[in-house]
Amino acid sequence: MRLRVTRAQARRCYGQLRAGGDVWAALIAVNEHRFRRRGRPILNYQEWCREIAGVAVGELSVPAARSVVRRYTDACMETARRKRRGDRARYPRRRRALFPLRWYSGTFTLQDRRLRLSVARGAAPLWVRLARPVPYSADAVRSVTLLVDGGRLCVDVTARVAVEDHGLEPARVAGVDVGIIHPFAAAAGDEALVISGRQLRAEERLHLVDTKARQRRMSPKQPRRGQRGSRRWRKLRAAQRRAEARHQRRIRHAHHHAAKELVAWAIARKVGTLVVGDLRGITARDVGRYQNLRLRQWRRTHLIGALTDKAALADIRLAFVDERGTSSTCPECRAPVAKPKGREFKCPHCGHHGHRDIVGARNIAARGGGTTTTPVVVTHRRVGQQPARRDRRRHLMEQRRSCPAPGRPTTTVAGSRSQAHQPPAPADTLTDAPERQPARINQHAAHAANVG
């Protein structure tokens, strides 16, 4: 949730975040010094709390400083666990200028849209105003986290909510295939669901095109190396962060929308267990330059996290199974088939054909103990915000379209800019000679005419 703060409040909030960054850097420096001297590092939370007791860092309160210590010790413990398993892992060593701070219940005050954060003893109270009311009651809110998202001060609110009771059957199992083009494809019984993410791909590509164009336009304005930190440099970085944050918000919103559609589909069919393909280790091997980039830009962790949260709220159990080979195995005869290049799966052994992602979802459901048949009803959903402008690669779609969609003109529009904006004919002309009426031109057709 965005904050509406004055300059003085923003200065104090940024000062708190910088103080949190100083605490994080100090924890890293202390353990680095112990490592160099072959001493025992401090990894325990209680031990760190005793070490920092009585240390004043700006206006940082004790609960906020301990939240930084908690994040550091959790990261160290996770690194130790991965090392014991034989995985590659490193202890925290990256310093951050602005570090998110968390206040737990009892260390902050929430009154409608006003939030008071605890500060160090002797400092003036810090009140901030939220951009919108919190959708939870004050008693349900468990913690608030102050952070910066795209150059804007925000608060992440965590609340305790009751689990919904929809009368689901845990024995009913649905398989879920997580993909790049289609975020989710699910299969349960003789029904299937495909959630298309083509608008997400359009958003990704247009964001890349806009980023390159912005870099070309701003390259003459970029400051020299000696001018870093100047006013021009800060304004340039702020504009870049705003554009990137806007793109990130659209992708995250689409992920939540996709997870919500999947959970609603499962509730309508009384599905109590979702078997999801496990994506861990998918980037461990080299699969080519193009595919490596796609996998690392996928944001699969956030997608699975959104599904996990919404499934827990609806009392749906999630089970993860190995997804390797699920899209290249026939669900009818269980024969291995070469992975298709397109979205259509065809088995040369038994003749079964269908959507490749649905085939993967059926195989995942079988590995989780569920049974599926060839889908009789396939539900299609689309998520993602339609880009404000169309993809430049499709500017000739009106001329190439053989069967126009509802609401589109049936005639091909090709002309100059003046034709797209010509004034309408008089009323008597429209009544006497309907064949002389100007063709209706929508926004996309006008864009195609302008590009032509």
C-alpha positions as CSV (number, residue, x, y, z in Angstrom):
1,M,0.0,0.0,0.0
2,R,1.4,3.4,-1.1
3,L,2.1,6.1,1.5
4,R,1.1,9.7,1.2
5,V,3.7,11.6,3.2
6,T,5.1,15.1,3.4
7,R,8.7,15.9,2.7
8,A,9.6,15.8,6.3
9,Q,7.9,12.4,6.8
10,A,9.6,11.0,3.6
11,R,13.0,12.2,4.9
12,R,12.4,10.4,8.2
13,C,11.2,7.2,6.5
14,Y,14.2,7.1,4.2
15,G,16.4,7.8,7.2
16,Q,14.9,4.7,8.9
17,L,15.5,2.6,5.8
18,R,19.1,3.8,5.6
19,A,19.6,2.9,9.2
20,G,18.3,-0.6,8.5
21,G,20.9,-0.8,5.7
22,D,23.6,0.2,8.1
23,V,22.6,-2.5,10.5
24,W,22.6,-5.1,7.7
25,A,26.1,-4.0,6.6
26,A,27.4,-4.1,10.2
27,L,26.2,-7.7,10.6
28,I,27.9,-8.7,7.4
29,A,31.1,-6.9,8.4
30,V,31.3,-8.5,11.9
31,N,31.0,-12.0,10.5
32,E,33.4,-11.3,7.7
33,H,36.0,-10.2,10.3
34,R,35.3,-13.4,12.3
35,F,35.7,-15.5,9.2
36,R,39.1,-13.9,8.3
37,R,40.4,-14.5,11.8
38,R,39.0,-18.1,11.8
39,G,36.7,-17.4,14.6
40,R,33.2,-18.7,15.1
41,P,30.5,-16.6,13.2
42,I,27.4,-15.4,15.0
43,L,24.4,-17.0,13.4
44,N,21.9,-17.2,16.3
45,Y,19.2,-14.6,16.7
46,Q,19.3,-14.3,20.5
47,E,23.1,-13.9,20.4
48,W,22.8,-11.1,17.9
49,C,20.2,-9.4,20.0
50,R,22.5,-9.4,22.9
51,E,25.3,-8.0,20.7
52,I,23.3,-5.0,19.5
53,A,21.6,-4.3,22.8
54,G,22.0,-0.6,23.6
55,V,23.4,0.3,20.2
56,A,21.7,3.4,18.7
57,V,21.4,3.7,14.9
58,G,19.6,7.0,14.0
59,E,15.9,6.9,14.8
60,L,15.8,3.1,14.4
61,S,13.7,1.5,17.2
62,V,14.6,-1.8,18.8
63,P,11.8,-3.8,17.0
64,A,12.9,-2.5,13.6
65,A,16.5,-3.3,14.2
66,R,15.6,-6.8,15.4
67,S,13.7,-7.3,12.2
68,V,16.9,-6.8,10.3
69,V,18.7,-9.3,12.5
70,R,15.9,-11.8,12.0
71,R,16.2,-11.5,8.2
72,Y,20.0,-12.0,8.5
73,T,19.9,-15.0,10.8
74,D,17.2,-16.7,8.7
75,A,19.4,-16.2,5.6
76,C,22.4,-17.7,7.4
77,M,20.4,-20.7,8.6
78,E,19.0,-21.4,5.1
79,T,22.6,-21.2,3.7
80,A,23.8,-23.7,6.3
81,R,20.9,-26.1,5.5
82,R,21.7,-25.9,1.8
83,K,25.4,-26.5,2.4
84,R,24.6,-29.6,4.5
85,R,22.5,-30.9,1.5
86,G,25.5,-30.4,-0.8
87,D,23.9,-27.4,-2.7
88,R,25.8,-24.3,-3.7
89,A,25.0,-21.5,-1.3
90,R,26.7,-18.4,0.1
91,Y,26.2,-16.5,3.3
92,P,24.8,-12.9,3.0
93,R,27.5,-10.6,1.8
94,R,25.6,-8.0,-0.3
95,R,25.1,-4.6,1.4
96,R,22.0,-2.6,0.7
97,A,21.5,1.1,1.1
98,L,17.8,0.8,1.9
99,F,16.7,-2.2,3.9
100,P,13.0,-3.0,4.5
101,L,11.9,-2.7,8.2
102,R,9.2,-4.7,9.8
103,W,7.1,-3.8,12.9
104,Y,5.1,-6.6,14.6
105,S,1.8,-6.3,16.4
106,G,2.1,-4.1,19.5
107,T,5.0,-1.9,18.0
108,F,2.8,0.1,15.7
109,T,-0.6,1.9,15.8
110,L,-3.2,1.7,13.0
111,Q,-6.1,4.1,13.0
112,D,-8.2,4.0,9.9
113,R,-5.7,5.3,7.3
114,R,-3.1,6.6,9.7
115,L,-0.2,4.5,10.8
116,R,2.3,5.2,13.6
117,L,5.6,3.5,13.6
118,S,7.8,3.1,16.7
119,V,11.0,5.1,16.7
120,A,14.0,5.4,19.0
121,R,13.5,6.8,22.5
122,G,13.5,10.6,22.5
123,A,12.6,11.0,18.8
124,A,9.3,12.6,17.7
125,P,6.4,10.3,16.9
126,L,6.4,9.2,13.2
127,W,2.8,9.2,11.7
128,V,2.3,8.4,8.0
129,R,-0.9,8.3,6.0
130,L,-2.0,5.3,3.8
131,A,-3.2,5.9,0.2
132,R,-6.3,3.7,0.9
133,P,-7.9,2.0,3.9
134,V,-6.5,-1.3,5.1
135,P,-9.0,-4.1,4.0
136,Y,-8.6,-5.9,7.3
137,S,-9.6,-5.1,10.8
138,A,-7.0,-3.6,13.1
139,D,-7.0,-6.7,15.3
140,A,-6.3,-9.0,12.3
141,V,-3.2,-7.0,11.2
142,R,-0.1,-8.9,12.5
143,S,2.8,-6.8,11.0
144,V,3.6,-3.9,8.7
145,T,6.8,-3.6,6.6
146,L,8.2,-0.3,5.4
147,L,9.9,-0.5,2.0
148,V,10.6,1.3,-1.3
149,D,8.9,-0.1,-4.5
150,G,9.9,1.7,-7.7
151,G,11.1,4.8,-6.0
152,R,7.9,5.1,-3.9
153,L,7.4,4.6,-0.2
154,C,5.0,1.6,0.5
155,V,3.9,-0.5,3.4
156,D,3.4,-4.2,3.2
157,V,0.5,-5.3,5.5
158,T,0.3,-8.8,6.8
159,A,-3.0,-9.9,8.4
160,R,-4.5,-13.1,9.8
161,V,-7.6,-14.2,7.9
162,A,-9.9,-17.1,8.4
163,V,-9.8,-20.1,6.1
164,E,-12.9,-20.4,3.9
165,D,-15.1,-23.5,4.0
166,H,-16.4,-24.5,0.6
167,G,-17.1,-28.1,1.3
168,L,-14.3,-29.4,-0.9
169,E,-13.4,-33.1,-1.2
170,P,-9.7,-33.9,-0.6
171,A,-10.0,-37.0,-2.6
172,R,-10.8,-35.0,-5.8
173,V,-7.4,-34.3,-7.4
174,A,-6.6,-31.9,-10.2
175,G,-3.2,-31.7,-12.0
176,V,-1.7,-28.2,-12.6
177,D,0.9,-27.6,-15.2
178,V,2.8,-24.3,-14.8
179,G,4.1,-22.7,-18.0
180,I,5.6,-19.6,-19.5
181,I,3.1,-19.0,-22.3
182,H,0.1,-20.2,-20.3
183,P,0.6,-19.6,-16.5
184,F,-1.7,-22.5,-15.5
185,A,-3.3,-25.4,-17.2
186,A,-5.4,-27.7,-15.0
187,A,-7.2,-31.0,-15.6
188,A,-9.7,-32.8,-13.3
189,G,-11.9,-35.6,-14.4
190,D,-13.2,-34.8,-17.9
191,E,-12.8,-31.0,-17.6
192,A,-9.8,-28.8,-18.1
193,L,-8.8,-25.2,-17.7
194,V,-6.3,-23.1,-19.7
195,I,-5.3,-19.7,-18.5
196,S,-3.6,-17.8,-21.3
197,G,-0.7,-15.5,-20.6
198,R,-0.2,-14.0,-24.1
199,Q,-1.0,-10.6,-22.8
200,L,1.8,-11.1,-20.3
201,R,4.2,-11.9,-23.1
202,A,3.0,-8.8,-25.0
203,E,3.6,-6.7,-21.9
204,E,7.1,-8.2,-21.6
205,R,8.0,-7.6,-25.2
206,L,6.6,-4.0,-25.3
207,H,8.4,-3.2,-22.0
208,L,11.7,-4.4,-23.6
209,V,11.0,-2.3,-26.7
210,D,10.1,0.7,-24.6
211,T,13.2,0.2,-22.4
212,K,15.5,0.2,-25.5
213,A,13.8,3.2,-26.9
214,R,14.1,5.0,-23.6
215,Q,17.8,4.2,-23.4
216,R,18.4,5.6,-26.9
217,R,16.5,8.7,-26.1
218,M,18.2,9.3,-22.8
219,S,21.7,8.3,-23.8
220,P,22.6,12.0,-24.7
221,K,21.3,13.1,-21.3
222,Q,23.1,10.5,-19.2
223,P,25.7,12.1,-16.9
224,R,29.3,11.3,-17.1
225,R,31.1,9.2,-14.6
226,G,32.1,12.2,-12.5
227,Q,28.5,13.4,-12.4
228,R,27.0,10.4,-10.7
229,G,25.0,11.5,-7.7
230,S,24.0,14.8,-9.3
231,R,20.5,16.0,-9.7
232,R,20.3,14.9,-13.3
233,W,21.6,11.5,-12.4
234,R,19.0,11.1,-9.7
235,K,16.1,12.2,-12.0
236,L,17.3,9.7,-14.6
237,R,17.4,6.8,-12.2
238,A,14.0,7.8,-10.7
239,A,12.4,7.7,-14.2
240,Q,13.9,4.3,-14.9
241,R,12.8,2.9,-11.6
242,R,9.2,4.1,-12.1
243,A,9.0,2.5,-15.5
244,E,10.4,-0.8,-14.2
245,A,8.1,-0.7,-11.1
246,R,5.0,-0.1,-13.3
247,H,5.9,-3.2,-15.4
248,Q,6.5,-5.3,-12.3
249,R,3.2,-4.3,-10.8
250,R,1.3,-5.4,-13.9
251,I,3.1,-8.8,-14.0
252,R,2.4,-9.4,-10.3
253,H,-1.3,-8.4,-10.7
254,A,-1.7,-10.8,-13.6
255,H,-0.1,-13.6,-11.5
256,H,-2.6,-13.0,-8.7
257,H,-5.4,-12.9,-11.2
258,A,-4.3,-16.2,-12.8
259,A,-4.1,-17.9,-9.3
260,K,-7.5,-16.6,-8.4
261,E,-9.1,-18.0,-11.6
262,L,-7.5,-21.4,-11.0
263,V,-8.7,-21.5,-7.4
264,A,-12.2,-20.5,-8.4
265,W,-12.3,-23.2,-11.0
266,A,-11.2,-25.8,-8.5
267,I,-13.8,-24.6,-5.9
268,A,-16.6,-24.9,-8.5
269,R,-15.6,-28.5,-9.1
270,K,-15.1,-29.4,-5.4
271,V,-11.4,-30.1,-6.0
272,G,-9.7,-30.4,-2.6
273,T,-6.1,-31.2,-3.8
274,L,-4.0,-29.5,-6.5
275,V,-1.0,-31.5,-7.7
276,V,1.5,-29.0,-9.1
277,G,4.6,-29.7,-11.1
278,D,7.8,-29.0,-9.1
279,L,9.9,-26.4,-10.8
280,R,12.9,-26.5,-8.5
281,G,16.2,-26.9,-10.3
282,I,14.7,-26.0,-13.7
283,T,17.6,-23.5,-14.3
284,A,20.3,-25.8,-13.2
285,R,21.3,-26.9,-16.7
286,D,22.1,-25.0,-19.8
287,V,19.4,-25.2,-22.4
288,G,20.5,-22.5,-24.8
289,R,20.8,-18.8,-24.7
290,Y,17.2,-18.0,-25.6
291,Q,15.6,-20.5,-23.3
292,N,17.9,-19.6,-20.4
293,L,16.7,-16.0,-20.7
294,R,13.1,-17.1,-20.8
295,L,13.4,-19.2,-17.7
296,R,15.1,-16.5,-15.7
297,Q,12.5,-13.9,-16.7
298,W,9.6,-16.3,-15.9
299,R,9.0,-15.1,-12.2
300,R,7.9,-18.6,-11.4
301,T,8.5,-18.2,-7.7
302,H,6.0,-15.4,-7.4
303,L,3.5,-17.3,-9.5
304,I,3.7,-20.4,-7.3
305,G,3.6,-18.2,-4.2
306,A,0.4,-16.5,-5.3
307,L,-1.2,-19.9,-5.9
308,T,0.0,-21.2,-2.5
309,D,-1.6,-18.2,-0.7
310,K,-4.9,-18.4,-2.4
311,A,-5.2,-22.1,-2.1
312,A,-4.5,-22.0,1.6
313,L,-7.2,-19.4,2.0
314,A,-9.7,-21.7,0.2
315,D,-8.5,-24.8,2.2
316,I,-7.1,-26.5,-0.8
317,R,-4.1,-28.7,-0.3
318,L,-1.1,-28.4,-2.7
319,A,1.2,-31.3,-3.5
320,F,4.3,-31.0,-5.7
321,V,5.5,-33.8,-7.9
322,D,8.3,-34.1,-10.5
323,E,7.1,-32.6,-13.8
324,R,9.9,-33.9,-16.0
325,G,8.5,-35.6,-19.1
326,T,4.9,-34.8,-18.5
327,S,4.4,-32.8,-21.7
328,S,6.1,-35.5,-23.8
329,T,4.1,-38.5,-22.5
330,C,0.8,-39.7,-23.9
331,P,-1.8,-39.7,-21.0
332,E,-3.8,-42.5,-22.7
333,C,-1.2,-45.1,-23.6
334,R,1.7,-43.8,-21.4
335,A,4.1,-44.0,-24.4
336,P,6.9,-41.4,-24.7
337,V,6.5,-39.0,-27.5
338,A,8.9,-36.4,-28.9
339,K,8.1,-33.1,-27.3
340,P,6.0,-31.1,-29.8
341,K,7.2,-27.7,-30.9
342,G,3.7,-26.2,-31.0
343,R,0.8,-26.3,-28.6
344,E,-0.8,-29.3,-30.1
345,F,0.1,-32.8,-28.8
346,K,-0.3,-35.8,-31.2
347,C,0.5,-39.4,-30.2
348,P,1.7,-41.5,-33.1
349,H,0.9,-44.7,-31.1
350,C,-2.7,-44.4,-30.1
351,G,-3.8,-41.3,-32.1
352,H,-4.6,-39.2,-29.0
353,H,-4.3,-35.5,-29.6
354,G,-5.0,-32.4,-27.5
355,H,-3.5,-29.3,-25.9
356,R,0.1,-29.8,-24.8
357,D,-0.4,-28.1,-21.5
358,I,-3.5,-30.1,-20.7
359,V,-1.6,-33.3,-21.5
360,G,1.0,-32.2,-19.0
361,A,-1.6,-31.4,-16.4
362,R,-3.2,-34.9,-16.9
363,N,0.1,-36.6,-16.4
364,I,0.9,-34.5,-13.3
365,A,-2.5,-35.5,-11.9
366,A,-1.8,-39.2,-12.5
367,R,1.5,-38.8,-10.6
368,G,-0.3,-37.3,-7.7
369,G,-2.9,-40.1,-7.5
370,G,-5.7,-38.6,-9.6
371,T,-7.5,-39.9,-12.6
372,T,-8.4,-37.9,-15.7
373,T,-10.0,-38.6,-19.1
374,T,-10.0,-36.8,-22.4
375,P,-11.5,-33.3,-21.6
376,V,-15.0,-32.8,-22.8
377,V,-15.2,-29.2,-21.6
378,V,-12.1,-26.9,-21.8
379,T,-12.5,-23.5,-20.1
380,H,-10.2,-20.7,-21.4
381,R,-9.4,-17.6,-19.4
382,R,-7.1,-14.7,-20.1
383,V,-5.1,-12.7,-17.6
384,G,-3.0,-9.6,-17.8
385,Q,-3.7,-6.0,-18.6
386,Q,-4.0,-5.3,-22.3
387,P,-1.0,-3.1,-23.3
388,A,-1.9,0.6,-23.9
389,R,-0.6,0.3,-27.5
390,R,-0.5,-2.6,-29.9
391,D,2.5,-4.6,-30.8
392,R,4.3,-3.1,-33.8
393,R,4.6,-6.6,-35.3
394,R,0.8,-6.7,-35.7
395,H,0.1,-3.4,-37.4
396,L,-1.1,-5.1,-40.6
397,M,-3.6,-7.3,-38.8
398,E,-6.6,-5.5,-40.3
399,Q,-5.4,-6.2,-43.8
400,R,-4.5,-9.8,-43.1
401,R,-7.6,-10.7,-41.2
402,S,-9.9,-12.9,-43.3
403,C,-12.8,-13.0,-40.8
404,P,-13.1,-9.8,-38.8
405,A,-13.9,-10.2,-35.1
406,P,-17.2,-8.7,-33.8
407,G,-17.1,-4.9,-33.7
408,R,-14.3,-4.6,-36.3
409,P,-14.9,-3.1,-39.8
410,T,-15.4,-5.6,-42.6
411,T,-13.7,-3.4,-45.1
412,T,-9.9,-3.0,-45.4
413,V,-8.9,0.5,-44.4
414,A,-5.8,1.9,-46.2
415,G,-5.3,5.6,-46.5
416,S,-3.6,8.6,-45.2
417,R,-4.0,10.4,-41.8
418,S,-6.6,12.8,-43.2
419,Q,-8.9,9.8,-44.2
420,A,-8.9,8.5,-40.6
421,H,-10.0,11.9,-39.3
422,Q,-12.3,13.1,-42.0
423,P,-15.5,14.8,-40.7
424,P,-18.9,12.9,-40.9
425,A,-21.3,13.7,-43.8
426,P,-24.4,15.9,-43.3
427,A,-27.6,14.2,-42.0
428,D,-29.5,14.6,-45.3
429,T,-26.6,13.0,-47.2
430,L,-26.6,10.0,-44.8
431,T,-30.4,9.6,-45.4
432,D,-30.5,10.0,-49.1
433,A,-27.3,8.2,-50.2
434,P,-26.3,5.6,-47.6
435,E,-23.7,4.1,-50.0
436,R,-21.7,7.4,-49.6
437,Q,-21.3,7.0,-45.9
438,P,-17.7,7.1,-44.7
439,A,-16.4,3.8,-43.4
440,R,-16.3,3.4,-39.6
441,I,-12.7,3.4,-38.5
442,N,-11.8,2.2,-35.0
443,Q,-8.6,3.0,-33.1
444,H,-6.6,0.0,-34.4
445,A,-7.5,0.7,-38.0
446,A,-6.5,4.3,-37.6
447,H,-3.2,3.1,-36.1
448,A,-2.6,0.8,-39.1
449,A,-3.4,3.6,-41.5
450,N,-0.9,5.9,-39.7
451,V,1.8,3.3,-39.8
452,G,1.1,2.7,-43.5
